[in-house]
């Protein structure tokens, strides 16, 4: 049983504590033994399960509710809990939120009514198409071209490392519309997966299997109504979405780290070495202390950023970057210690800590690599002086 004492921290309201408790019970009953051999089928199945459990309603705003907002603390609690049970479950939930985030924050009434009901009910799988072969964390360098042709836009170029690529029903695509150089010349679009001229050019394999793809756009025509926000607002939209969901990446890392700590505690209490429990070794006690410290420090940073955003802060770029940097880097350290303490079992294919070891690595790269988070933190800190 994972430690839940952090739920008594002042960051949370009773509704958050109830959410976390209910999700933990549901996850224990519904996320054991997920078949990861066919990740496409697994993700579709998980979206269906998450819908049946009622959890997808937290991933996107309710378009029928005036003034509805994303609750970042709820998003973080859900991702932390799902990650603790199953990495693909966390992925499936997260992409419903990230892929529809631009619509939740900037979409028209028509876009929200069309897309968000489907996302919240699991009837449409979402994807966020930002990264390009020559443009990852450097969003302002996006090259995918979107030129106007009458009342339409025509897209040409590529996107890569797109999560849910190949199984998504729609993509939130960022492209260069040319209103100004650099960041000020980008726009965001809703592109259905079956749009003529959009193809899955390549499926991408990673150490922790997820549905990922390279997308190719060849004279892909979409109507002007597909534009999210205003022309030239693409960079602002992308940063606003990441400002919400970057903290949730940290929360997923926290979930992985908590599971690694739980598995380690069980291991050192049950395993004997030299005629005594493994935990009796002072060096092992030191490792457990370091792991517990990293988990709590990560949680403090994650839920500070989430609470601040929910409290009405316009931007939490610095706080979210701190949370993502610390939680993902230190989850890697926590999980590595878990592997070491588990010995041969820690590197046995299919063992939970071996799975966590593969799952955590990508979180230090996507939605802003660790080194990029340091740049954000440094610039934001200097700007405050």
LINJONOR-V653442 format. One record per residue. N is the residue number from 1. RES is the residue in one letter. SS is DSSP state (@ for helix, = for strand, . for the rest). NEAR is the number of other C-alpha atoms within 10 Angstrom. Layout:
# LINJONOR-V653442
N&RES&SS&NEAR, N&RES&SS&NEAR
This chain:
# LINJONOR-V653442
1&X&.&8, 2&X&.&13, 3&X&.&9, 4&X&.&10, 5&X&@&7, 6&X&@&14, 7&X&@&17, 8&X&@&11, 9&X&.&10, 10&X&.&10, 11&X&.&18, 12&X&.&16, 13&X&.&12, 14&X&@&10, 15&X&@&10, 16&X&@&17, 17&X&@&17, 18&X&@&12, 19&X&@&14, 20&X&@&19, 21&X&@&14, 22&X&@&12, 23&X&@&19, 24&X&@&19, 25&X&@&10, 26&X&@&14, 27&X&@&18, 28&X&@&11, 29&X&@&9, 30&X&@&15, 31&X&.&17, 32&X&.&10, 33&X&.&8, 34&X&.&15, 35&X&.&13, 36&X&.&16, 37&X&.&9, 38&X&.&11, 39&X&@&18, 40&X&@&19, 41&X&@&13, 42&X&@&19, 43&X&@&25, 44&X&@&19, 45&X&@&17, 46&X&@&22, 47&X&@&27, 48&X&@&17, 49&X&@&17, 50&X&@&23, 51&X&@&18, 52&X&@&12, 53&X&@&15, 54&X&.&14, 55&X&.&19, 56&X&@&24, 57&X&@&19, 58&X&@&19, 59&X&.&26, 60&X&.&28, 61&X&.&26, 62&X&.&19, 63&X&.&22, 64&X&.&12, 65&X&.&8, 66&X&.&8, 67&X&.&8, 68&X&.&13, 69&X&.&15, 70&X&.&19, 71&X&.&19, 72&X&@&23, 73&X&@&25, 74&X&@&22, 75&X&@&25, 76&X&@&26, 77&X&@&25, 78&X&@&28, 79&X&@&28, 80&X&@&27, 81&X&@&25, 82&X&@&28, 83&X&@&26, 84&X&@&25, 85&X&@&22, 86&X&.&23, 87&X&@&24, 88&X&@&25, 89&X&@&24, 90&X&@&22, 91&X&@&22, 92&X&@&27, 93&X&@&26, 94&X&@&24, 95&X&@&22, 96&X&@&28, 97&X&@&30, 98&X&@&23, 99&X&@&27, 100&X&@&28, 101&X&@&28, 102&X&@&27, 103&X&@&28, 104&X&@&25, 105&X&@&20, 106&X&@&18, 107&X&.&23, 108&X&.&17, 109&X&@&12, 110&X&@&10, 111&X&@&19, 112&X&@&23, 113&X&@&15, 114&X&@&12, 115&X&@&22, 116&X&@&28, 117&X&@&19, 118&X&@&15, 119&X&@&26, 120&X&@&25, 121&X&.&18, 122&X&.&25, 123&X&.&16, 124&X&.&19, 125&X&.&27, 126&X&=&32, 127&X&=&29, 128&X&=&25, 129&X&=&27, 130&X&.&24, 131&X&.&24, 132&X&=&23, 133&X&.&13, 134&X&.&14, 135&X&=&15, 136&X&.&20, 137&X&.&19, 138&X&.&13, 139&X&@&21, 140&X&@&17, 141&X&@&18, 142&X&.&26, 143&X&.&21, 144&X&.&22, 145&X&=&20, 146&X&=&25, 147&X&=&17, 148&X&=&15, 149&X&=&12, 150&X&.&9, 151&X&.&9, 152&X&=&16, 153&X&=&22, 154&X&=&19, 155&X&=&25, 156&X&=&20, 157&X&=&19, 158&X&=&25, 159&X&=&27, 160&X&=&24, 161&X&=&22, 162&X&=&22, 163&X&=&23, 164&X&.&28, 165&X&.&30, 166&X&.&20, 167&X&.&21, 168&X&.&23, 169&X&.&17, 170&X&=&23, 171&X&=&23, 172&X&=&25, 173&X&=&25, 174&X&=&30, 175&X&=&27, 176&X&=&28, 177&X&.&24, 178&X&.&17, 179&X&.&14, 180&X&.&11, 181&X&.&13, 182&X&@&15, 183&X&@&20, 184&X&@&18, 185&X&@&20, 186&X&=&31, 187&X&=&26, 188&X&=&30, 189&X&=&26, 190&X&=&27, 191&X&=&22, 192&X&=&16, 193&X&.&20, 194&X&.&11, 195&X&.&13, 196&X&.&13, 197&X&.&16, 198&X&=&21, 199&X&=&19, 200&X&=&18, 201&X&=&16, 202&X&=&15, 203&X&=&15, 204&X&.&16, 205&X&.&12, 206&X&.&11, 207&X&.&11, 208&X&.&16, 209&X&.&17, 210&X&.&23, 211&X&.&25, 212&X&=&22, 213&X&=&22, 214&X&=&22, 215&X&=&22, 216&X&=&20, 217&X&=&21, 218&X&=&15, 219&X&=&17, 220&X&=&18, 221&X&=&21, 222&X&=&23, 223&X&=&16, 224&X&@&16, 225&X&@&14, 226&X&@&19, 227&X&=&23, 228&X&=&24, 229&X&.&19, 230&X&.&13, 231&X&.&17, 232&X&.&21, 233&X&.&20, 234&X&@&28, 235&X&@&22, 236&X&@&16, 237&X&@&23, 238&X&@&21, 239&X&@&16, 240&X&@&20, 241&X&@&21, 242&X&@&22, 243&X&@&23, 244&X&@&27, 245&X&@&23, 246&X&@&29, 247&X&@&32, 248&X&@&30, 249&X&@&30, 250&X&@&32, 251&X&@&32, 252&X&@&32, 253&X&@&36, 254&X&@&36, 255&X&@&30, 256&X&@&34, 257&X&@&34, 258&X&@&28, 259&X&@&26, 260&X&@&26, 261&X&@&25, 262&X&@&17, 263&X&@&20, 264&X&@&26, 265&X&@&17, 266&X&@&11, 267&X&@&17, 268&X&@&20, 269&X&@&13, 270&X&@&12, 271&X&.&13, 272&X&=&13, 273&X&=&11, 274&X&.&7, 275&X&.&7, 276&X&=&12, 277&X&=&14, 278&X&@&20, 279&X&@&22, 280&X&@&13, 281&X&.&13, 282&X&@&10, 283&X&@&11, 284&X&@&16, 285&X&@&15, 286&X&@&12, 287&X&@&17, 288&X&@&21, 289&X&@&13, 290&X&@&15, 291&X&@&24, 292&X&@&17, 293&X&@&14, 294&X&@&22, 295&X&@&23, 296&X&@&15, 297&X&@&16, 298&X&@&27, 299&X&@&23, 300&X&@&17, 301&X&@&23, 302&X&@&31, 303&X&@&27, 304&X&@&20, 305&X&@&31, 306&X&@&32, 307&X&@&19, 308&X&@&18, 309&X&@&23, 310&X&@&18, 311&X&.&12, 312&X&.&9, 313&X&.&11, 314&X&.&11, 315&X&.&15, 316&X&.&22, 317&X&@&22, 318&X&@&20, 319&X&@&24, 320&X&@&31, 321&X&@&29, 322&X&@&23, 323&X&@&31, 324&X&@&32, 325&X&@&28, 326&X&@&25, 327&X&@&33, 328&X&@&28, 329&X&@&20, 330&X&@&23, 331&X&@&31, 332&X&@&25, 333&X&@&18, 334&X&@&28, 335&X&@&28, 336&X&@&19, 337&X&@&22, 338&X&@&28, 339&X&@&24, 340&X&@&14, 341&X&@&20, 342&X&@&20, 343&X&@&11, 344&X&@&9, 345&X&@&15, 346&X&@&22, 347&X&@&16, 348&X&.&14, 349&X&.&10, 350&X&.&11, 351&X&.&14, 352&X&@&18, 353&X&@&28, 354&X&@&20, 355&X&@&20, 356&X&@&28, 357&X&@&25, 358&X&@&15, 359&X&@&22, 360&X&@&24, 361&X&@&17, 362&X&@&14, 363&X&@&22, 364&X&@&24, 365&X&.&16, 366&X&.&15, 367&X&.&20, 368&X&.&21, 369&X&.&18, 370&X&@&20, 371&X&@&13, 372&X&@&16, 373&X&@&23, 374&X&@&16, 375&X&@&13, 376&X&@&19, 377&X&@&19, 378&X&@&12, 379&X&@&12, 380&X&@&16, 381&X&@&11, 382&X&@&9, 383&X&@&8, 384&X&.&6, 385&X&.&5
